[in-house]
Each structure stands twice: as structure tokens, then as C-alpha cells.
């Protein structure tokens, strides 16, 4: 059977048969794929850690008519500390759920975004939801919706009052708003701009607060649901 080396992160999985596991990998080279781990749930299985959620590594996969089978893995990072903090765990799970629901094809820049976001949640002292907010903004950007503009996407007028148009995924002025629009406060717009322009490793220096922070999160989640039909995984 031909073998392939991919760099990937585990984004989900289910137990099958007595000791096997089917795992969803989001990979740099192939996008999202399903792979099988044979006998991995045995007590002394060599690939025990490689099947776990968040595990990031170089996976060797053998392909056959039956599918992809993982034969070895060099783990780069297990991000194990995430499982020890319930808030970090849920926020990181929300990001992996977005990847699972919305990312199918290979996109090297987005793959890097995924790894950076999980790394920041794991190791940095960042206020809850900032990483998830930034990740959602980046997801829309990679999907072709770079919406944080100073001008109306419809008429081109300078925005003094902003409305988010969920049909187009862009900002419009009062004259161009429709029934499928929500007003965006200046503080929410500013919060999203700050998160967009701040690198993940600098997010721990950001302190937003207030209603703008809450509204920004709600709009980003609603836009994701509008675009994909899936809700952002609930975080606590």
C-alpha cells in the first residue's frame, strides 16, 4: 500500500470495533481527512497518544480501498495542558468544531491559523474568547469575507453608523441595511479590529471589556451560523 506523510491535528474521532478508532485529521497537505488507528485502544498501543484530540504531529498514512490507516506518528505537540483547564478546553473544542464543520480543502495559511490558535489557548494567559473571536474573523477572511471596512460594501459611503449584513457577510450603511442586518456599535467594531490586527502571541496584552466585546462575539457566532448552517460550539 502507498504511504503518505502529512502534518495534521486531531479534530475529532469515534471508537470502533474492540480496539480501533476512526479519527478526523485536519492536515496541511490534504485538508480534512478520516483515518483509522488499528488496535490503538489496547493498553500498550504505540500510537495511543497520537489519536487524542488536539494531538499535532507528522502522521504516516497508508492508503487502500478500505481507506487511510495511520501506521506511525512523530508528535510535535499534544497540547495536553488544555485538558486541565475546562474553559480552555471548551474554547479549543469550539475552534476544532469550526474546522470540522467548515474546513474541507487544503489551505496552508488557514492550517497555520488553526495551530497558532490552539497553541495560544494552551500556553498563553489570554482572556477567555479572544482567541476564538480572532479565529472566527480569520476564518471569514480566508473564506473571502474581509468585512472590517470603513466603507459601506454596497454604496461605498464612509461608515459613521455600521450594520452587519448577514446575507453578504459585510458592513453596510443605514441607507443600505436590510432586514437581515444587525447594528454594530463603535466599541464592537473597534474590538474586532484590534483582534484582527493583533498576532496570537500578543493577545495576552489585549484588554477590551464592555458591551462591545460581547456584541462582537455574538455577531461573529451568528455570522458563522448564517454562512454554514452550524452553530459555534457552546463555550462556558
C-alpha positions as CSV (number, residue, x, y, z in Angstrom):
1,X,0.0,0.0,0.0
2,X,1.3,3.5,-0.8
3,X,2.2,5.6,2.2
4,X,1.9,9.4,2.7
5,X,3.3,11.7,5.3
6,X,1.0,14.5,6.4
7,X,1.2,17.2,9.1
8,X,-2.1,17.2,11.0
9,X,-4.0,17.9,14.1
10,X,-6.7,15.6,15.5
11,X,-10.1,17.4,15.5
12,X,-12.4,14.5,16.4
13,X,-12.9,10.8,16.5
14,X,-15.0,7.8,17.5
15,X,-14.2,4.4,18.9
16,X,-14.9,1.4,16.6
17,X,-14.7,-2.3,16.9
18,X,-13.0,-3.6,20.1
19,X,-9.7,-1.6,20.0
20,X,-9.8,0.6,16.8
21,X,-10.5,4.3,16.4
22,X,-11.6,6.4,13.5
23,X,-10.1,9.9,13.7
24,X,-10.7,13.2,11.8
25,X,-7.4,14.9,11.0
26,X,-7.1,18.4,9.6
27,X,-3.9,18.3,7.6
28,X,-1.6,20.8,5.9
29,X,-1.4,18.8,2.7
30,X,-4.9,17.3,2.2
31,X,-7.3,19.3,4.3
32,X,-9.7,17.3,6.4
33,X,-9.4,13.5,6.1
34,X,-10.6,10.5,8.1
35,X,-8.0,8.0,9.2
36,X,-8.1,4.7,11.1
37,X,-6.0,3.7,14.0
38,X,-5.8,-0.1,14.3
39,X,-5.6,-1.6,17.8
40,X,-4.9,1.8,19.2
41,X,-7.1,1.4,22.3
42,X,-5.1,-1.6,23.5
43,X,-3.3,-1.0,26.8
44,X,0.3,-0.9,25.3
45,X,-0.6,0.6,21.9
46,X,2.3,2.6,20.4
47,X,0.0,5.3,18.9
48,X,-2.1,5.8,22.0
49,X,-1.3,9.5,22.3
50,X,-1.4,10.2,18.5
51,X,-5.1,9.5,18.4
52,X,-6.1,12.0,21.1
53,X,-7.9,15.3,20.5
54,X,-5.6,18.3,19.8
55,X,-2.6,16.0,19.0
56,X,-0.4,17.7,16.4
57,X,2.2,15.7,14.6
58,X,3.6,14.2,11.4
59,X,1.4,11.2,10.5
60,X,2.4,8.4,8.2
61,X,-0.7,7.1,6.4
62,X,-1.1,4.0,4.3
63,X,-4.0,4.2,1.7
64,X,-6.0,1.3,0.4
65,X,-9.5,0.7,-0.9
66,X,-10.7,0.5,2.7
67,X,-9.4,4.0,3.5
68,X,-6.5,5.6,5.3
69,X,-4.7,3.8,8.1
70,X,-2.2,5.5,10.4
71,X,1.0,3.5,10.8
72,X,3.2,5.9,12.7
73,X,3.3,9.4,14.1
74,X,6.0,11.8,15.3
75,X,4.2,14.0,17.8
76,X,5.1,17.7,17.6
77,X,2.8,18.8,20.5
78,X,-0.1,17.1,22.3
79,X,-1.3,20.4,23.8
80,X,-2.0,18.3,26.9
81,X,-2.4,21.3,29.2
82,X,-5.7,22.2,27.5
83,X,-7.4,19.3,29.1
84,X,-6.5,20.5,32.6
85,X,-8.5,23.8,32.2
86,X,-12.2,23.5,31.5
87,X,-12.5,27.0,29.9
88,X,-9.5,26.5,27.7
89,X,-10.8,23.0,26.8
90,X,-14.2,24.3,25.6
91,X,-12.8,27.3,23.7
92,X,-10.3,25.0,21.9
93,X,-13.0,22.5,21.2
94,X,-15.1,25.3,19.6
95,X,-12.2,26.1,17.2
96,X,-11.8,22.4,16.2
97,X,-15.5,22.2,15.7
98,X,-15.4,25.1,13.3
99,X,-12.6,23.4,11.4
100,X,-14.6,20.2,11.3
101,X,-17.8,21.8,10.1
102,X,-16.3,24.3,7.7
103,X,-12.8,23.4,6.5
104,X,-12.5,20.7,3.9
105,X,-9.8,21.6,1.4
106,X,-6.2,22.2,2.0
107,X,-5.3,25.8,2.9
108,X,-1.8,26.1,4.3
109,X,-2.4,29.6,5.7
110,X,-5.6,28.5,7.5
111,X,-3.8,25.4,8.8
112,X,-1.2,27.6,10.4
113,X,-4.0,29.7,11.9
114,X,-5.5,26.6,13.5
115,X,-2.2,25.6,15.1
116,X,-1.5,29.1,16.3
117,X,-4.9,29.5,17.9
118,X,-4.7,26.1,19.7
119,X,-1.1,26.9,20.8
120,X,-2.2,30.3,22.2
121,X,-5.1,28.8,24.2
122,X,-2.8,26.1,25.6
123,X,0.2,28.2,26.6
124,X,-0.8,31.9,26.9
125,X,-2.7,33.7,29.5
126,X,-5.3,35.2,27.2
127,X,-8.7,36.5,28.3
128,X,-11.5,34.0,27.5
129,X,-12.9,34.0,23.9
130,X,-10.3,36.4,22.5
131,X,-8.6,33.6,20.6
132,X,-12.0,32.2,19.4
133,X,-13.1,35.7,18.2
134,X,-9.8,36.2,16.3
135,X,-10.1,32.8,14.8
136,X,-13.6,33.4,13.5
137,X,-12.5,36.7,12.0
138,X,-9.6,34.9,10.3
139,X,-11.9,32.1,9.1
140,X,-14.2,34.7,7.4
141,X,-11.2,36.4,5.9
142,X,-9.9,33.1,4.4
143,X,-13.4,32.4,3.1
144,X,-13.4,35.7,1.2
145,X,-15.3,37.9,3.7
146,X,-12.8,40.5,4.9
147,X,-15.6,42.6,6.3
148,X,-14.0,45.1,8.8
149,X,-14.0,48.0,6.3
150,X,-14.5,51.7,6.9
151,X,-16.8,52.0,3.9
152,X,-20.2,50.6,3.0
153,X,-19.8,47.4,0.9
154,X,-22.9,48.3,-1.1
155,X,-22.7,52.1,-1.9
156,X,-19.1,52.9,-0.8
157,X,-20.1,55.6,1.6
158,X,-17.9,56.2,4.7
159,X,-19.4,54.4,7.6
160,X,-20.4,56.6,10.5
161,X,-23.0,54.0,11.6
162,X,-22.4,50.4,10.8
163,X,-24.7,47.4,10.2
164,X,-23.6,43.8,9.6
165,X,-25.4,42.3,6.6
166,X,-25.6,38.5,7.1
167,X,-26.6,38.0,3.5
168,X,-23.4,39.4,2.2
169,X,-21.1,39.0,5.2
170,X,-20.1,42.6,5.0
171,X,-20.8,46.0,6.6
172,X,-23.3,48.5,5.2
173,X,-24.5,52.0,6.0
174,X,-28.0,52.9,7.3
175,X,-29.3,53.6,3.8
176,X,-28.2,50.1,2.5
177,X,-29.3,48.0,5.5
178,X,-31.9,45.2,5.1
179,X,-34.0,43.1,7.4
180,X,-31.1,40.7,7.8
181,X,-28.8,43.3,9.3
182,X,-27.7,44.0,12.9
183,X,-26.3,47.3,14.1
184,X,-22.7,47.2,15.2
185,X,-21.6,49.6,17.9
186,X,-18.3,51.5,17.6
187,X,-16.9,49.6,20.5
188,X,-17.7,46.2,18.9
189,X,-16.2,47.3,15.6
190,X,-13.1,48.5,17.4
191,X,-12.8,45.3,19.4
192,X,-12.9,43.2,16.2
193,X,-10.3,45.4,14.5
194,X,-8.0,45.1,17.5
195,X,-8.3,41.3,17.5
196,X,-7.8,41.1,13.7
197,X,-4.6,43.2,13.9
198,X,-3.1,41.6,16.9
199,X,-0.9,38.5,16.5
200,X,-1.9,35.4,18.6
201,X,1.3,35.7,20.7
202,X,0.4,39.3,21.6
203,X,-3.3,38.7,22.5
204,X,-2.4,38.4,26.2
205,X,-1.7,42.1,26.2
206,X,-5.2,43.0,24.9
207,X,-7.9,44.1,27.3
208,X,-11.2,45.0,25.6
209,X,-14.2,44.6,28.0
210,X,-17.6,46.2,27.9
211,X,-20.6,45.6,25.7
212,X,-18.6,45.9,22.6
213,X,-16.7,42.7,23.4
214,X,-19.9,40.8,24.0
215,X,-21.6,42.1,20.9
216,X,-18.5,41.3,18.7
217,X,-18.6,37.7,19.9
218,X,-22.4,37.4,19.3
219,X,-22.2,38.8,15.7
220,X,-19.2,36.6,14.8
221,X,-21.1,33.5,16.0
222,X,-24.3,34.5,14.2
223,X,-22.4,35.1,11.0
224,X,-20.8,31.7,11.2
225,X,-24.2,30.1,11.7
226,X,-25.7,32.1,8.8
227,X,-22.9,31.1,6.5
228,X,-22.6,27.4,7.3
229,X,-25.8,26.3,9.0
230,X,-23.8,25.3,12.1
231,X,-23.7,26.9,15.5
232,X,-20.4,27.7,17.1
233,X,-19.9,25.1,19.8
234,X,-21.1,26.4,23.2
235,X,-18.4,27.6,25.4
236,X,-18.6,28.3,29.2
